[in-house]
């Protein structure tokens, strides 16, 4: 009877150790998946931000030619516009080459 009790206690201890080991492995895997998901989300957000920025740059670049028509004479800075009364007529930009 004592041997059976010792075997039972040993088996319970082994099962508990096996459960603990599997639980640790599972928790580790879940943490790795969460970290991967977080990295993927950050990467997606970064790509989205870069895409929005590049779209804005493209719009600004396409408008730069129109802004060039509004530059004060002799001024090469695209952020210094002619005063509105000085603008006589706006001509469409030349066709792209």
TINUNU-734351 format. One line per 5 residues: number of its first residue (from 0); their letters; for each residue x, z, y of C-alpha. Coordinates in nm, 3 decimals, padded with zeros to 5 digits. Layout:
NUM	a	X/Z/Y  ...
//
This chain:
0	xxxxx	00.000/00.000/00.000  00.283/00.082/00.235  00.445/-00.255/00.161  00.121/-00.434/00.244  00.094/-00.247/00.570
5	xxxxx	00.457/-00.334/00.657  00.392/-00.702/00.571  00.076/-00.700/00.779  00.255/-00.540/01.075  00.540/-00.791/01.043
10	xxxxx	00.293/-01.081/01.028  00.106/-00.951/01.334  00.434/-00.917/01.521  00.542/-01.272/01.423  00.204/-01.416/01.525
15	xxxxx	00.218/-01.236/01.856  00.572/-01.364/01.916  00.463/-01.719/01.823  00.165/-01.693/02.060  00.390/-01.569/02.342
20	xxxxx	00.637/-01.855/02.284  00.360/-02.119/02.282  00.201/-01.965/02.590  00.535/-01.982/02.776  00.584/-02.346/02.673
25	xxxxx	00.232/-02.434/02.783  00.274/-02.255/03.119  00.606/-02.430/03.174  00.447/-02.769/03.102  00.156/-02.695/03.337
30	xxxxx	00.398/-02.596/03.614  00.597/-02.917/03.563  00.280/-03.127/03.580  00.169/-02.949/03.897  00.510/-03.007/04.054
35	xxxxx	00.494/-03.377/03.959  00.144/-03.401/04.106  00.259/-03.232/04.427  00.554/-03.471/04.458  00.329/-03.768/04.393
40	xxxxx	00.083/-03.648/04.660  00.363/-03.600/04.914  00.505/-03.943/04.831  00.162/-04.103/04.870  00.112/-03.927/05.203
45	xxxxx	00.456/-04.043/05.321  00.381/-04.403/05.222  00.045/-04.382/05.399  00.209/-04.244/05.715  00.477/-04.513/05.712
50	xxxxx	00.211/-04.779/05.659  00.007/-04.650/05.955  00.323/-04.636/06.170  00.428/-04.989/06.074  00.076/-05.116/06.146
55	xxxxx	00.095/-04.957/06.490  00.439/-05.110/06.550  00.305/-05.451/06.449  00.015/-05.417/06.692  00.249/-05.305/06.969
60	xxxxx	00.486/-05.593/06.893  00.202/-05.844/06.901  00.086/-05.701/07.233  00.437/-05.702/07.375  00.413/-06.072/07.457
65	xxxxx	00.097/-06.013/07.658  00.265/-05.720/07.831  00.556/-05.949/07.919  00.318/-06.152/08.132  00.236/-05.837/08.328
70	xxxxx	00.597/-05.742/08.402  00.706/-05.714/08.760  00.930/-06.005/08.866  01.290/-05.950/08.758  01.198/-05.646/08.549
75	xxxxx	01.292/-05.647/08.182  01.142/-05.307/08.101  00.811/-05.371/07.920  00.678/-05.032/08.034  00.690/-05.115/08.405
80	xxxxx	00.386/-05.327/08.476  00.303/-05.519/08.786  00.041/-05.353/08.999  -00.299/-05.498/08.915  -00.353/-05.684/09.245
85	xxxxx	-00.032/-05.883/09.189  -00.154/-06.032/08.862  -00.293/-06.369/08.952  -00.374/-06.534/08.622  -00.293/-06.451/08.267
90	xxxxx	-00.191/-06.741/08.051  -00.216/-06.728/07.673  00.116/-06.686/07.496  00.293/-06.996/07.371  00.227/-07.080/07.007
95	xx	00.466/-06.919/06.761  00.756/-07.131/06.643
//
